[in-house]
Amino acid sequence: MKPEFFSLFDISIGLGWLILILVGLWVIRLRNLDQEHYKYFYPALLFKLGFGLLFAFTYTTILAEGGDTLAYWEGAVDLNHLFWDNPASYFAEMMQRPSADTITVNFNQRTGYPPSWIYKEPESFFISKIISLFTFFTFNSYIALTLICSTIAGLCSWKLYELVKDFSFCKHWVLLAATLFIPTVAFWCSGISKDTFILAAFNLLIFYTFSMLKKGKTLSLSGIIMIFLSAFVLFKIRDFMLIAIAAPLAFVLFIRIAKKLSNSPVLLWSTRILSTLVLMVVVLAYLQTTNESSNLANVYLEEVAVIQQDFKQNKLYTGYRYDLGITEYTPWGMIKAAPMSIITAFYRPFIWEANSAFLFVSGLEGLLLIALTIGLFFRSGNIWKHFAFIRTQEFLVFAILFSLLLGFFVGFTSGLFNVLVRFKAPFMALIIIFFAARQPKKVENEAINGNDTCLDYPMRR
């Protein structure tokens, strides 16, 4: 028998965990009093906790159907029951790939059966597996599990803030707001949901990867473990994210290699020629296998088409829909759809397309992005000079390439504005920072005076 998510017992356990979390966060704050930026730590985590509880309240009270969040929780509770019923079966279930044929192998009437629409999707049931690890300490309390998810989300977002807080190419309050205080990101990515763990894993992966790239930084064993753990979580939940991350990172690494070889024209051009040849080989290999069903590109094209059509036609997904008029699921068809898909992901829903308070807030954020995009051309003075500066900043290069790749996928496949807002959460901080970036005066003056020294990570003094 599953506990009620707002029973007196659940509320009591949730209140106890809230006190524990608040005390723990305050201890972290006290231990870092010597670091000025930690004055934002407690407000940032409270912001996440508040929106996590709002997310839970919305989907359990306002929206009667409850959404996937309750299904994830129910799956975790059933896994908890399975552990006490048969520990060996619990660990077997944690390791195996769920399917319609396996649900009756380990689960029974005593344990309860996970919701079928969650269990049959391995990436969805993976969320239940993760949060089942916390059920042993929360007595299956829905509120307590929500608070733990919110805390994880908040701590991982804090890592991203610590990575960017000293960048001088952007005002500090913009960096702070973009990484910690975006309302839609906090709402959709602080409760029990896929998006919470996707964003948390993404933030950790970016923090540790760019910490390793920073000059003078070394990566500890714990950092390497966190990189692999974050990549594993993304692979299990939304593997396309790894492609969207890997491609921009590879480009950033190529830029770094090119900089190091800039004093040796022969090596530099040899590297460029070799890279071009490798790219040509990859393209030719793709063209040679376009008619083969095993072609990886075709597999992803089919997957994108299935996702897009599912969101478009499945009546279980409710909310305000949009249609980009996509009918051609081929490489050329996707290229033609790219501009509209990216514009949709970056700026929509527009204010007049919002039919709920949540979408209205997202519309305001889109309006801010439009203003920042327009302002980019006026703040920079010389736009080509500004792009030349951006090209020297590895983080900004990654930010725009990742946002374009994920933005295309999100805009192309979502079909519903509620899904669109959730899916684009990982790039929201990055795209705001990119559009708000400007060349620091010190770097600009050095360039004017003929000093071509490039600072990969200009820091605020």
C-alpha positions, 0 to 999 in steps of 0.5 A: 500500500503506497503512502499518500503524498500529502498525508500527515505522516508524509508532511511530518517526515517532509518537515523533518527533512526540511529542517535537516536540509536547512541546517546542513545548508547553513553549516555549509554557509558558515564554513565558507564565511571567508568567501564573499560569493557564499552570501548568495548560497543560502538564497539560491538554495532556498529558491530551489527548495521553494520552486521544488515544493511549488512543483510538487504542489502543482502536480499533486493538487492543481493538476489532478492527473499528477503527471510523471512526477508521481509515477516516478515516485510510485516506481521508487516506492515499489522498488523500496517495497521490493527490497524489503520483500526480496533484496536480491530481486531489488538489485536485479531490478536495479541492474536490468533493463525494464520491459513489459516482460520483466515487470511481473518477474520481480514485482508482485501484489505485496510490493505493488507494480510500478506504473506501466508507462514509466516502467516500459521506458528504461530512461524514465524508470531510471529516475525511479531507480535513482530516487529509490536509493533515498526512500530508505532514509525518507520513509517513502515520503513524497515531500522529503524526496522532493526536497532532496531532489531540490537540494541536489539541483541547487548544489549542482547549479551552485557549481555552475555559478562557481565556474562562471562567477569571476568571468569579466566578460559579463556583469556579475549580477547577470552571471548570478541570475542566469545560473541560479535564479531563472524561474522556469528552470527552477520550477521544472528542474527542482522536483522529482523529474527527469529534467532535474537530474539531467540539469544536475548532471549537465551542470556537474559535467560542465563544471568539472570539464571546464575546471580541468581546462582552466589554466593552472587547474588540476582535476582530482580523482573525485572530479574524474569520478563526477565526470563519469557519473554525470555522463552515465546519468545523461547517457541513461536518461537522454543520450542525445545530451552527450552528443550536444556536449561532446561536439562543442567540447571537441571544437573548443579543444581544437581551438586550444590546440590551434592557439598552442600551435600559433607560433608554428605555422607548419604544425598549425596548418598540418593540424588544420589539414589533418582535421579537414581530412578527418572531417571529409572521411567522416562525411564520405563514410556517412554518404556511403552508408546512407542507405543502410538501416544500421547507419547511426545517423539514420537511427537518430533521424528515426528517433527524432521523427518518433519523438516529434510525432509522439509529442504531436499526436499523443493525447496523453501530453496536454498543453498548448501545442505548436507546429513547425510544419515539419514533414521531411525527416531527412538530413536535408529536411532537418537542415531546412527546419533548423533556423525555425527550430532554433528560434522556437527553442530560444524565444518561444513561447511568445507572450501572446502564446502563453495560456498559463502562468507558467508559460507567461513567465517563460514568455517574459524570459523569451522577451529578455532573450530577444532584448539581449540578442538585439542589444548584442549588436548595439553594446558591441559597437563593432560586431565583428570585433565582438565575434573575434573576441568571443572566438577567444573565449572557450566558454562562450564558444561552447555556450553558443554551439551547445545552445544551437545544437540542443536548441535545434533538437528541442525546437524540432521535437517538442511540439508542446510549449510545456515540453519545450520549456523543460527541454531547453533548461540546460542551455538557458544559463549559457545562452543568457551569458552568451548574449549578455557577454561583452569584451572587457575594457582591459582586454579591449585596451590591450588589443588597441595597444597592439597586445595580442595576448589572449585570456581564455578566461578573463577573470573579475579582479 
